[in-house]
């Protein structure tokens, strides 16, 4: 068992050392990567519809920061899953916030729900089929913080995203995928993002609004209803972390992550004791 764990860790570390892979043309993509892009295309219209839908179509779950953070939920018939919506008003111009959100490698430094986040494959904009995003695409690896939940073991995700930008907004939508460039890490459960949609839009010259759609399957021996019950807390933490990061960046202040966990290591460690 120990040898198998060591083998898995070595294989994972070997692949991680090569990230990100850059595909300049479709001919350079693997069959798995083409399937990942196809899967992301499959949720594009669903995500786009949800981010643009009226608040009245959703059940309001929570409101924070004098209404600047709003959380909603609904059942998505097409996904056959419960999905969550977070609407976050941010006091900075949208292009500056966009840079923060796309700098995924820096995310664990301010996002207390993450231990590790990195783009592992980069794709060029689509040359022919532009019905599901006209911008760049990518595959991202995310590892949930060991302290993010007290009721489950640590999870990680591999998801493929497609994107589309305009003069005053950015949209990227993704879903889970399986690629050999990101093998399973030992002691972690590979969970799935059914959908993750991010829509950032300019409100004024100095403010913007982020709408995020999320639905996850954590896999393993845990009821989906338990995961759904924790989503409001998780999204609240993320929304507050992002708000703090934006305010700090705007003021030129360093951001201090709200955890004492040392999470920069790329090797999974046993879940720390809660203090």
C-alpha positions in Angstrom: 0.0 0.0 0.0 2.9 2.4 0.9 4.7 1.5 -2.4 1.5 2.2 -4.4 1.0 5.6 -2.6 4.6 6.5 -3.3 4.2 5.5 -7.0 1.1 7.7 -7.3 2.8 10.6 -5.6 5.8 10.3 -7.9 3.6 10.2 -11.0 1.6 13.2 -9.9 4.8 15.2 -9.1 6.3 14.3 -12.4 3.3 15.6 -14.3 2.9 18.7 -12.1 6.5 19.7 -12.8 5.6 20.1 -16.5 2.6 22.4 -16.0 1.4 24.3 -17.9 1.4 22.5 -21.3 0.8 24.9 -24.1 -1.1 23.8 -27.2 -0.7 26.3 -30.1 -2.9 24.4 -32.5 -5.7 21.8 -32.4 -3.3 19.3 -33.9 -1.2 19.5 -30.7 -4.1 18.6 -28.5 -4.5 15.1 -27.1 -7.8 13.1 -27.5 -8.5 13.6 -23.8 -8.0 17.4 -24.1 -10.3 17.6 -27.1 -12.9 15.7 -25.1 -12.4 18.1 -22.2 -13.1 21.1 -24.5 -16.2 19.3 -25.8 -17.4 18.8 -22.2 -16.9 22.5 -21.5 -18.9 23.3 -24.6 -21.7 21.1 -23.3 -22.3 23.4 -20.2 -21.6 26.7 -22.0 -25.2 27.6 -22.7 -26.3 26.4 -19.3 -23.8 28.6 -17.5 -24.5 31.6 -19.7 -28.2 31.3 -19.0 -27.7 31.0 -15.3 -25.4 34.0 -14.9 -27.8 36.2 -16.9 -31.0 35.0 -15.2 -33.0 37.3 -13.0 -32.6 37.1 -9.2 -36.3 36.5 -8.9 -35.9 33.1 -10.5 -33.7 31.9 -7.6 -34.2 31.1 -4.0 -32.4 33.7 -1.9 -30.1 32.0 0.7 -28.1 34.8 2.3 -27.1 38.4 2.1 -23.9 39.9 3.5 -21.9 43.2 3.5 -25.0 45.4 3.3 -26.2 43.6 0.2 -22.9 43.6 -1.7 -22.8 39.8 -1.4 -25.9 37.8 -2.2 -26.3 34.0 -2.4 -29.0 32.1 -4.2 -29.8 28.5 -5.1 -32.1 26.6 -7.5 -32.5 23.2 -9.1 -31.1 22.9 -12.6 -33.2 20.5 -14.7 -30.4 20.1 -17.3 -27.7 19.2 -14.8 -30.2 17.5 -12.5 -28.3 19.1 -9.6 -28.7 21.9 -7.2 -26.7 25.0 -8.3 -25.7 28.0 -6.4 -25.3 31.6 -7.4 -23.1 34.3 -5.8 -23.4 37.9 -6.8 -20.5 40.0 -5.5 -20.3 43.8 -5.9 -16.6 44.9 -5.9 -15.2 48.4 -5.5 -12.6 48.3 -8.3 -12.6 48.5 -12.0 -13.4 45.2 -13.7 -10.2 44.8 -15.6 -8.1 45.0 -12.4 -10.4 42.4 -10.8 -10.2 40.2 -13.9 -6.4 40.1 -13.5 -6.8 38.9 -9.9 -9.3 36.2 -10.8 -7.2 34.8 -13.7 -4.0 34.7 -11.7 -5.1 31.3 -10.4 -1.6 30.4 -9.1 -1.9 33.3 -6.6 -5.5 32.3 -5.5 -4.4 30.2 -2.5 -2.6 33.2 -1.1 -6.0 34.9 -0.5 -8.7 32.3 -1.0 -9.0 30.4 2.2 -10.9 27.5 0.5 -7.9 26.6 -1.7 -4.5 24.9 -1.0 -3.4 24.8 -4.6 -4.7 26.2 -8.0 -2.8 26.1 -11.3 -3.5 26.0 -15.0 -2.2 22.8 -16.4 -3.0 23.0 -20.1 -3.5 26.2 -22.2 -5.4 26.2 -25.5 -5.7 28.9 -28.2 -9.0 30.5 -29.1 -11.2 28.3 -31.3 -10.5 28.7 -35.0 -13.7 27.1 -36.3 -16.5 26.4 -33.8 -17.0 29.6 -31.9 -20.5 28.8 -30.5 -19.1 28.2 -27.0 -16.7 31.0 -26.3 -14.4 32.9 -28.6 -11.5 33.4 -26.2 -8.8 31.2 -24.7 -9.5 27.9 -23.1 -7.6 26.1 -20.3 -7.6 23.2 -17.9 -7.2 24.0 -14.2 -6.2 21.9 -11.2 -7.6 22.9 -7.8 -7.1 21.4 -4.4 -9.5 22.3 -1.6 -8.0 23.4 1.6 -7.7 20.7 4.3 -9.3 23.2 6.7 -12.2 24.2 4.4 -14.4 21.5 5.9 -14.5 19.6 9.1 -16.8 16.9 7.8 -15.0 15.5 4.7 -11.6 14.5 3.6 -9.6 16.6 1.2 -10.7 16.9 -2.4 -9.2 18.1 -5.7 -10.7 19.0 -9.0 -9.6 19.0 -12.7 -11.8 21.2 -14.9 -11.8 22.6 -18.4 -12.9 26.2 -19.1 -13.9 28.1 -22.2 -14.0 31.9 -22.2 -15.3 35.0 -23.9 -14.5 38.6 -23.4 -16.2 41.9 -24.5 -15.3 45.6 -24.0 -16.8 45.6 -20.5 -17.1 42.0 -19.3 -15.5 38.6 -19.1 -17.1 35.2 -19.0 -15.6 31.8 -18.4 -17.4 28.5 -17.9 -16.1 25.1 -17.2 -16.8 21.5 -16.0 -14.9 18.5 -14.8 -12.6 16.5 -17.1 -10.1 13.6 -16.9 -6.7 14.1 -18.5 -3.5 12.1 -18.1 -1.5 15.3 -17.6 -3.1 15.4 -14.1 -3.2 11.9 -12.6 -4.8 11.2 -9.2 -2.9 12.2 -6.2 -2.7 9.8 -3.2 -4.8 10.5 -0.1 -7.1 12.8 -2.1 -10.6 12.2 -3.5 -11.0 13.5 -7.1 -14.3 15.4 -7.0 -16.1 17.0 -9.9 -17.3 20.5 -10.8 -20.6 19.9 -12.6 -20.3 23.5 -13.6 -18.4 26.6 -12.6 -19.4 29.8 -14.4 -17.8 33.2 -13.7 -19.3 36.4 -15.2 -17.5 39.6 -14.4 -19.1 42.8 -15.7 -18.3 46.5 -15.4 -20.8 48.5 -13.3 -19.1 51.9 -13.3 -15.5 53.0 -14.1 -14.5 52.1 -10.5 -16.9 49.2 -9.7 -17.9 45.8 -11.1 -20.1 42.8 -10.3 -19.0 39.2 -10.3 -21.7 36.5 -10.8 -20.6 33.0 -10.0 -22.5 29.8 -10.7 -21.3 26.6 -8.8 -22.4 23.0 -8.6 -20.1 20.3 -7.3 -20.1 16.5 -6.7 -17.6 15.6 -4.0 -17.8 11.9 -4.7 -16.7 9.3 -2.1 -19.0 8.1 0.7 -20.8 11.3 1.4 -24.4 12.4 0.6 -24.8 15.2 -1.9 -27.3 16.9 0.4 -24.5 17.3 3.0 -22.3 19.0 0.4 -25.1 21.3 -0.7 -25.8 22.3 2.9 -22.2 23.5 3.2 -22.1 25.5 0.0 -23.5 28.7 1.4 -20.8 28.9 4.0 -18.1 28.1 1.4 -19.4 30.7 -1.0 -19.7 33.3 1.8 -16.0 32.7 2.7 -14.9 32.9 -0.9 -16.9 36.1 -1.5 -15.5 37.8 1.6 -11.9 36.6 0.7 -12.3 38.1 -2.8 -13.7 41.3 -1.5 -10.8 41.6 1.0 -8.2 40.8 -1.8 -9.7 43.4 -4.1 -9.7 46.1 -1.4 -6.1 45.2 -0.4 -4.9 45.2 -4.0 -6.6 48.5 -4.7 -4.9 50.1 -1.6 -1.6 48.5 -2.4 -1.6 46.3 0.7 -0.4 42.7 1.0 -3.2 40.2 1.6 -3.0 38.0 4.6 -4.8 34.7 4.2 -7.2 33.9 6.9 -5.7 30.6 8.0 -2.7 29.4 9.9 -2.4 26.3 7.6 0.8 26.1 5.7 -0.6 25.2 2.3 2.1 25.9 -0.3 3.4 22.4 -0.4 2.4 20.4 -3.5 2.5 17.1 -1.6 -0.7 16.2 0.2 -0.4 16.0 3.9 -2.6 14.4 6.6 -5.6 16.5 7.5 -4.4 18.8 10.4 -6.1 18.7 13.8 -8.7 21.4 14.3 -7.7 23.9 16.9 
